[in-house]
Amino acid sequence: MMARLRISEGFAAPAWIIASSLLFAVAWTFIKLAGQDIHPFEVVFWRCLIGSAILMPFVIAGKVRMPLSRLGGHAMRATSGIIAMFATFYALANAPIATVQAITFAAPVFATFGAFLFLGEKVRFRRMAALAVGFAGVLYVLQPGAEPLTPGILAAIVATIATAFTTIAIKRLVGFDHPNTVVAWSFVLPILPALIVSLFVWSWPQPLTWVYLLLTGAFTLGGQTAMVRAFSLADATAIMPYDFVRFGFIVGIGVLVFGDVLRPEVLIGGGIILASAIYLAYREAQLSRRGPASTPRVT
């Protein structure tokens, strides 16, 4: 019974991050669709406002708490988060969705080293190997030098760096606050700065775009909740490699929804990425059988 419990615990964090990957992949679809009608910066504002509106009933009912004790930390996380959102949403509107995802896959590499440097997390060789293999697959898909350095591509690079800092901030915050608290502040705090920026490019959405915006708010809220829950259960270095699974979801959406041409490099690189994630899942399950997780839980 104990062995079975530990196996389930070993897969809990990967399950949350994979769920987050699926939710974010769907959210990216609606972000890109909405960005075809209104400016991407305005999409950021509506994403935060709608997500906060969904959260408020839970806050009022006391299901989600928003204490002010670590507001400074949440503000720092929101700062890197809004930079990542502005850059990501702009990239999605101005570059192929699979290319944006491939570039942003570098975030786990930066986050892994950041977690090692700033959080003191232990980085096992096999974790680093899984990250390296997954990133090699991403580079194979991207084919460096083949893609022009457009504003959309540059925005994706900025998003990658900002996302890495956001990942580190989330991991630090969930050591003290409940995951739902971290998610709530990440939606509420960016509303005002996002509104100020979006006013310079403002236009009212078309009726169908409102549907895209509502779904963007809902799916990003679900994705954030699942991601933060994963960070509360395990080290960032243990769970970030599973985020490569999002690539498969994104490629499928690019082909089915946006008519992207599926290049052989995408299939081969995607297979490399998936293989690294599967191996890491097997390795972490082995470790969970040997003893309980050493990372603190947030309850």
C-alpha positions in Angstrom: 0.0 0.0 0.0 2.8 2.4 0.9 4.6 1.6 -2.3 1.5 2.3 -4.3 1.0 5.6 -2.4 4.5 6.7 -3.2 4.1 5.9 -6.8 1.0 8.0 -7.0 2.8 10.9 -5.3 5.7 10.5 -7.7 3.3 11.0 -10.6 1.2 13.8 -9.0 3.4 16.7 -10.0 4.0 15.4 -13.5 0.2 14.9 -13.9 -0.5 18.5 -12.8 2.1 20.0 -15.2 0.9 17.9 -18.1 -2.7 19.0 -17.4 -1.3 22.6 -17.3 0.3 22.0 -20.7 -2.9 20.9 -22.3 -4.9 23.8 -20.8 -2.3 26.4 -21.9 -2.1 24.9 -25.4 -5.9 25.4 -25.8 -5.6 28.9 -24.3 -2.9 29.7 -26.8 -5.3 28.8 -29.6 -7.9 31.4 -28.4 -5.2 34.0 -27.7 -4.0 33.7 -31.3 -7.5 33.8 -32.6 -8.4 36.9 -30.5 -5.1 38.5 -31.5 -6.3 38.5 -35.1 -9.0 41.0 -34.2 -7.6 43.2 -31.3 -4.0 44.0 -30.3 -2.3 41.3 -28.3 -1.6 43.7 -25.4 -5.4 44.2 -25.1 -5.8 40.4 -25.0 -3.5 40.4 -21.9 -5.8 42.9 -20.2 -9.0 40.9 -20.9 -7.2 37.6 -19.9 -6.4 39.1 -16.4 -9.8 40.8 -15.9 -11.9 37.7 -17.0 -9.7 35.3 -15.0 -10.0 37.6 -11.9 -13.8 37.7 -12.4 -14.0 33.9 -12.4 -11.9 33.9 -9.2 -13.7 36.5 -7.2 -16.7 34.3 -6.1 -14.2 31.9 -4.6 -12.3 34.8 -2.9 -15.5 36.2 -1.4 -16.6 32.8 -0.2 -13.3 32.3 1.5 -12.2 29.4 -0.7 -9.3 31.4 -2.0 -7.4 33.7 0.3 -5.4 36.7 -0.7 -3.3 37.8 2.3 -1.1 40.9 2.0 1.8 39.5 4.0 3.9 38.6 0.9 2.4 41.2 -1.5 6.0 42.3 -2.5 6.9 38.8 -3.6 3.6 38.5 -5.6 4.3 41.9 -7.2 7.7 40.7 -8.3 6.2 37.5 -9.7 3.4 39.6 -11.4 6.1 41.9 -13.0 7.9 39.1 -14.7 4.6 37.5 -15.5 3.1 40.4 -17.3 6.3 40.9 -19.3 6.1 37.2 -20.3 2.4 37.7 -21.2 2.9 40.8 -23.3 5.8 39.1 -25.1 4.1 35.7 -25.6 0.7 37.1 -26.7 2.5 39.4 -29.2 4.6 36.5 -30.5 1.5 34.3 -30.9 -0.1 37.0 -33.0 2.9 37.5 -35.2 4.7 34.2 -35.6 3.7 30.5 -36.2 2.4 29.0 -33.0 4.7 25.9 -33.1 7.7 28.2 -33.6 6.8 30.3 -30.6 6.4 27.2 -28.5 9.7 25.8 -29.7 11.5 28.9 -28.7 9.8 29.2 -25.3 10.9 25.6 -24.5 14.2 27.2 -23.5 12.5 28.5 -20.4 12.9 25.3 -18.4 16.6 25.3 -19.0 16.9 28.9 -17.7 14.6 28.0 -14.8 16.5 24.9 -13.9 19.8 26.8 -13.5 17.9 29.6 -11.8 16.4 27.2 -9.3 19.8 25.8 -8.7 21.4 29.2 -8.2 18.6 31.1 -6.3 16.6 28.3 -4.6 19.3 25.9 -3.8 17.6 23.0 -5.4 19.5 19.8 -6.1 19.9 19.1 -9.8 20.4 15.4 -10.5 22.4 14.4 -13.5 19.5 12.5 -15.1 17.2 15.5 -14.7 19.7 17.7 -16.5 20.2 15.0 -19.1 16.4 14.9 -19.7 16.3 18.7 -20.0 19.2 18.6 -22.5 17.7 15.9 -24.6 14.3 17.7 -24.7 16.0 21.0 -25.6 18.0 19.3 -28.3 14.7 18.2 -29.8 13.4 21.7 -29.7 16.4 23.0 -31.5 16.0 20.3 -34.1 12.5 21.4 -34.7 13.4 25.1 -34.8 16.4 24.6 -37.2 18.4 27.7 -36.0 19.1 30.0 -38.9 16.2 28.8 -41.0 13.7 31.1 -39.3 14.0 34.9 -39.9 14.5 37.0 -36.8 11.1 38.8 -37.0 9.5 40.9 -34.2 7.4 37.9 -33.3 10.5 35.7 -32.9 12.2 38.4 -30.8 9.1 38.6 -28.6 9.2 34.9 -28.1 12.8 35.1 -26.9 11.9 37.8 -24.4 9.0 35.7 -23.3 11.3 32.8 -22.7 13.6 34.7 -20.3 10.6 36.3 -18.5 8.9 33.0 -18.1 12.1 31.5 -16.5 12.1 34.3 -13.9 8.3 33.7 -13.3 8.9 30.0 -12.7 11.5 30.7 -10.1 9.2 33.3 -8.4 6.3 30.8 -8.3 8.5 28.1 -6.7 9.6 30.5 -4.0 6.0 31.7 -3.3 4.4 28.3 -3.0 6.9 27.5 -0.2 4.9 30.0 1.9 1.4 30.6 0.3 -1.2 28.3 -0.9 -1.1 27.6 -4.7 -4.5 29.2 -5.1 -3.2 32.4 -3.5 -0.3 32.6 -5.9 -2.7 32.1 -8.9 -5.2 34.7 -7.6 -2.5 37.4 -7.2 -1.1 36.6 -10.7 -4.4 37.5 -12.2 -5.3 40.5 -10.1 -2.1 42.4 -9.9 -1.4 42.8 -13.7 -4.9 44.2 -14.4 -4.0 47.9 -13.9 -0.7 47.9 -15.8 -2.2 45.8 -18.6 -5.1 48.3 -18.9 -2.7 51.3 -19.1 -0.7 49.7 -21.8 -3.7 48.4 -23.8 -5.3 51.9 -23.8 -2.7 53.0 -26.3 -3.8 50.3 -28.8 -7.4 49.9 -27.8 -10.2 48.7 -30.0 -13.5 47.0 -29.0 -13.6 43.2 -29.8 -16.0 41.8 -32.3 -18.8 39.5 -30.9 -16.9 36.2 -31.7 -13.7 37.6 -30.2 -15.6 38.0 -26.9 -16.0 34.2 -26.9 -12.3 33.8 -27.5 -11.5 36.2 -24.7 -13.8 34.4 -22.2 -12.3 31.1 -23.1 -8.8 32.6 -22.8 -9.5 33.7 -19.3 -10.9 30.4 -18.3 -8.2 28.2 -19.8 -5.3 30.3 -18.6 -6.8 30.3 -15.1 -7.0 26.5 -15.2 -3.5 26.3 -16.7 -2.0 28.6 -14.0 -3.8 26.6 -11.2 -2.5 23.3 -12.5 1.1 24.7 -13.0 1.3 26.2 -9.5 -0.1 23.1 -7.9 2.7 21.1 -9.6 5.3 23.5 -8.2 3.9 23.0 -4.8 4.5 19.3 -5.0 8.0 19.0 -6.4 11.2 20.8 -7.3 11.0 23.0 -10.4 13.9 20.9 -11.9 11.8 17.8 -11.5 8.6 18.9 -13.2 9.7 21.4 -15.9 10.9 18.7 -18.3 7.3 17.5 -18.5 6.3 20.8 -19.9 7.8 19.7 -23.2 4.7 17.6 -23.7 2.9 20.8 -24.5 4.8 20.8 -27.8 2.7 17.8 -29.1 -0.5 19.6 -28.2 0.7 22.9 -29.9 1.8 21.1 -33.1 -1.6 19.4 -33.3 -3.4 22.7 -32.9 -1.2 24.4 -35.4 -2.1 21.8 -38.1 -5.8 21.3 -37.3 -6.8 24.9 -36.5 -4.3 27.2 -38.3 -3.3 25.0 -41.2 0.4 24.9 -40.4 2.5 22.5 -42.5 3.9 19.7 -40.4 7.6 19.4 -41.4 9.6 16.2 -40.8 11.8 18.1 -38.4 8.7 18.7 -36.3 7.8 15.0 -36.1 11.4 13.9 -35.3 12.1 16.7 -32.8 8.7 16.1 -31.2 9.5 12.4 -30.8 12.8 13.3 -29.1 11.0 15.7 -26.7 8.3 13.1 -25.9 11.0 10.4 -25.3 12.8 12.6 -22.8 9.6 13.3 -20.9 8.6 9.6 -20.8 12.1 8.6 -19.5 12.0 11.3 -16.8 8.5 10.0 -15.7 10.0 6.5 -15.4 13.0 7.8 -13.5 11.0 9.9 -11.0 8.7 7.0 -10.4 11.7 4.9 -9.5 12.9 7.5 -7.0 9.5 7.8 -5.4 9.6 4.0 -4.6 12.8 4.5 -2.6 11.4 7.1 -0.2 9.0 10.0 0.2 9.6 13.3 -1.5 12.0 15.6 0.2 10.3 18.8 -0.9 7.8 20.5 1.4 4.1 20.3 0.7 1.7 23.2 0.7 -1.7 22.1 2.2 
